[in-house]
Amino acid sequence: MNNRGMNKLNILFICTGNTCRSPMAEAIARRVFADKGVTADVRSCGLYVTESRAARHAAEAVKLYGATLEGHVPRGISPELLKWADICLAMTPEHKKHTLALGGKNVYTICEYAGGGAAENGVRDPYGGGRGVYAACAGQLHGLINSAADRLSREYKSEGGCEMLVIGCDHGGFEMKTELLQYLDEQKIPYKDVGAYSADTVDYPVYAKLAADEILSGRADKGVLICGTGIGISIAANKIKGIRAAVCNDVYSAKVTRLHNDANVLTIGARVIGFGTALEVFKAFFETGFSGESRHIRRLEQINEIEKENTEK
């Protein structure tokens, strides 16, 4: 993802003592936001600060994600911090409740904001637990922050930002693509249309390649491709290294392929489902972030290795 045009935001992570969850979230967010091109300043604080440094296991856990807690000094919540913050992400509903009472604005639980659960869900306090407990907490935060970064990119991009979406089709998908473009225009979602531009017979691999080039170059983050069944154009796109295209003609598949497979291209069958269903599938795909769970990262790395081996042959 590359959102160089996104407006800069101030994001505040909040927990109890600012020794475990919120400093881990701050450190991981710095790394994730940098990797995804999200323009944001991040800080963390605690509602009841008594310790003088971050927990040792917390410092070890964030290293798993290329982050560091070196130099972190726990700090308490303050009117100045709340005034500074554009968005407050609390670890639990209780933290959210107290932050709102103190005058915080745009306050969410991190699960709520990232789409990782309802507002009443929270990130469990690892304080007093062993190394594995802290590692599990860091893994949960990493997944939530990845999803939060995707949401931030969608909602706070400026008019000068890069094109987020590329869309293409063959003749079988032309009519549905036209309807989807109207929706994108109404919602002011930036996109690049790589064709086809009529219902005249064309070859779908051409448009799969054009869309893939936009994603791999960084000019687009995700793509949607439409043909008669969604299958042919998906096969073509998946021949291109770095593309993970998923045929989704239902909402559940669209959500899960983002959560588990980090798919970057949605393909739809215009002769399989109507536009109403297709629009719900599209929304589910583009509004769902990758979970970031270690088991899914491991499997994606295995896919990358298979891809690499076959490229080298």
BELHU-V451057 format. One record per residue. N is the residue number from 1. RES is the residue in one small letter. OMEGA is omega as a letter, one per 20 degrees, with the letter a starting at -180 (* if undefined). D_FIRST is the distance of its C-alpha to the first C-alpha in whole Angstrom. Layout:
N & RES & OMEGA & D_FIRST
N & RES & OMEGA & D_FIRST
This chain:
1 & m & a & 0
2 & n & a & 4
3 & n & a & 6
4 & r & a & 9
5 & g & a & 12
6 & m & r & 12
7 & n & a & 15
8 & k & a & 16
9 & l & r & 17
10 & n & a & 19
11 & i & a & 19
12 & l & r & 22
13 & f & a & 23
14 & i & r & 26
15 & c & a & 28
16 & t & a & 32
17 & g & a & 33
18 & n & r & 30
19 & t & a & 30
20 & c & a & 28
21 & r & a & 26
22 & s & r & 24
23 & p & r & 24
24 & m & r & 22
25 & a & r & 20
26 & e & a & 20
27 & a & a & 19
28 & i & r & 17
29 & a & r & 15
30 & r & a & 15
31 & r & a & 13
32 & v & a & 11
33 & f & r & 10
34 & a & a & 10
35 & d & a & 8
36 & k & r & 5
37 & g & r & 6
38 & v & a & 8
39 & t & a & 12
40 & a & r & 14
41 & d & a & 18
42 & v & r & 19
43 & r & r & 22
44 & s & r & 24
45 & c & r & 28
46 & g & r & 31
47 & l & a & 33
48 & y & a & 36
49 & v & r & 36
50 & t & a & 38
51 & e & a & 37
52 & s & a & 36
53 & r & r & 34
54 & a & r & 31
55 & a & a & 32
56 & r & a & 32
57 & h & r & 30
58 & a & r & 27
59 & a & r & 27
60 & e & a & 27
61 & a & a & 25
62 & v & r & 22
63 & k & r & 22
64 & l & a & 21
65 & y & r & 18
66 & g & a & 18
67 & a & a & 19
68 & t & r & 22
69 & l & a & 25
70 & e & r & 27
71 & g & a & 29
72 & h & r & 28
73 & v & a & 31
74 & p & r & 31
75 & r & a & 32
76 & g & r & 33
77 & i & a & 32
78 & s & r & 33
79 & p & a & 34
80 & e & r & 32
81 & l & a & 29
82 & l & r & 29
83 & k & a & 29
84 & w & a & 26
85 & a & r & 24
86 & d & r & 22
87 & i & r & 21
88 & c & r & 23
89 & l & a & 22
90 & a & a & 25
91 & m & a & 26
92 & t & r & 28
93 & p & r & 30
94 & e & r & 33
95 & h & r & 31
96 & k & a & 29
97 & k & a & 33
98 & h & r & 34
99 & t & r & 31
100 & l & r & 32
101 & a & a & 36
102 & l & r & 35
103 & g & r & 33
104 & g & r & 30
105 & k & a & 27
106 & n & a & 24
107 & v & r & 25
108 & y & r & 24
109 & t & a & 24
110 & i & r & 21
111 & c & r & 21
112 & e & a & 22
113 & y & a & 19
114 & a & a & 17
115 & g & a & 19
116 & g & r & 20
117 & g & r & 24
118 & a & a & 26
119 & a & a & 27
120 & e & r & 30
121 & n & a & 28
122 & g & r & 27
123 & v & a & 26
124 & r & a & 29
125 & d & r & 31
126 & p & a & 31
127 & y & a & 34
128 & g & r & 36
129 & g & r & 35
130 & g & a & 34
131 & r & a & 32
132 & g & r & 30
133 & v & r & 30
134 & y & r & 28
135 & a & r & 26
136 & a & r & 26
137 & c & r & 25
138 & a & r & 22
139 & g & r & 21
140 & q & r & 21
141 & l & a & 19
142 & h & r & 16
143 & g & r & 16
144 & l & a & 16
145 & i & r & 14
146 & n & r & 11
147 & s & r & 12
148 & a & r & 13
149 & a & r & 10
150 & d & r & 8
151 & r & r & 12
152 & l & a & 12
153 & s & r & 9
154 & r & a & 11
155 & e & a & 14
156 & y & r & 14
157 & k & r & 12
158 & s & a & 15
159 & e & r & 17
160 & g & a & 15
161 & g & a & 12
162 & c & r & 10
163 & e & a & 10
164 & m & a & 8
165 & l & r & 11
166 & v & a & 13
167 & i & a & 16
168 & g & a & 19
169 & c & r & 23
170 & d & a & 26
171 & h & a & 29
172 & g & a & 29
173 & g & a & 26
174 & f & a & 27
175 & e & r & 29
176 & m & r & 26
177 & k & r & 23
178 & t & r & 25
179 & e & a & 26
180 & l & r & 22
181 & l & r & 21
182 & q & r & 24
183 & y & a & 22
184 & l & r & 19
185 & d & a & 21
186 & e & a & 23
187 & q & a & 20
188 & k & r & 19
189 & i & a & 15
190 & p & a & 14
191 & y & r & 14
192 & k & r & 15
193 & d & a & 18
194 & v & r & 19
195 & g & i & 23
196 & a & a & 25
197 & y & r & 27
198 & s & r & 30
199 & a & r & 32
200 & d & a & 33
201 & t & r & 33
202 & v & a & 30
203 & d & a & 29
204 & y & r & 25
205 & p & r & 24
206 & v & a & 24
207 & y & r & 21
208 & a & a & 19
209 & k & r & 19
210 & l & r & 18
211 & a & r & 15
212 & a & r & 14
213 & d & r & 14
214 & e & a & 12
215 & i & a & 9
216 & l & r & 10
217 & s & a & 10
218 & g & r & 7
219 & r & r & 9
220 & a & a & 8
221 & d & a & 5
222 & k & a & 9
223 & g & r & 12
224 & v & a & 16
225 & l & a & 19
226 & i & r & 22
227 & c & a & 25
228 & g & a & 29
229 & t & a & 28
230 & g & a & 24
231 & i & a & 26
232 & g & a & 26
233 & i & r & 23
234 & s & r & 21
235 & i & a & 23
236 & a & a & 22
237 & a & a & 19
238 & n & r & 19
239 & k & a & 21
240 & i & a & 18
241 & k & r & 17
242 & g & r & 13
243 & i & r & 14
244 & r & a & 15
245 & a & a & 16
246 & a & r & 18
247 & v & a & 22
248 & c & r & 22
249 & n & r & 25
250 & d & a & 25
251 & v & a & 23
252 & y & a & 24
253 & s & a & 22
254 & a & r & 19
255 & k & a & 19
256 & v & r & 20
257 & t & r & 17
258 & r & a & 14
259 & l & a & 16
260 & h & a & 18
261 & n & a & 16
262 & d & r & 12
263 & a & a & 13
264 & n & r & 10
265 & v & r & 13
266 & l & r & 16
267 & t & a & 19
268 & i & r & 22
269 & g & a & 26
270 & a & r & 28
271 & r & a & 31
272 & v & a & 30
273 & i & r & 29
274 & g & a & 30
275 & f & a & 28
276 & g & r & 28
277 & t & a & 27
278 & a & r & 24
279 & l & r & 23
280 & e & r & 23
281 & v & r & 21
282 & f & a & 18
283 & k & a & 18
284 & a & a & 18
285 & f & a & 15
286 & f & r & 13
287 & e & a & 14
288 & t & r & 14
289 & g & r & 12
290 & f & a & 12
291 & s & a & 16
292 & g & a & 15
293 & e & a & 19
294 & s & a & 20
295 & r & r & 22
296 & h & r & 19
297 & i & a & 17
298 & r & a & 20
299 & r & r & 20
300 & l & r & 17
301 & e & r & 18
302 & q & r & 21
303 & i & r & 20
304 & n & r & 18
305 & e & r & 22
306 & i & r & 23
307 & e & a & 21
308 & k & a & 22
309 & e & a & 25
310 & n & r & 26
311 & t & a & 24
312 & e & a & 26
313 & k & * & 29
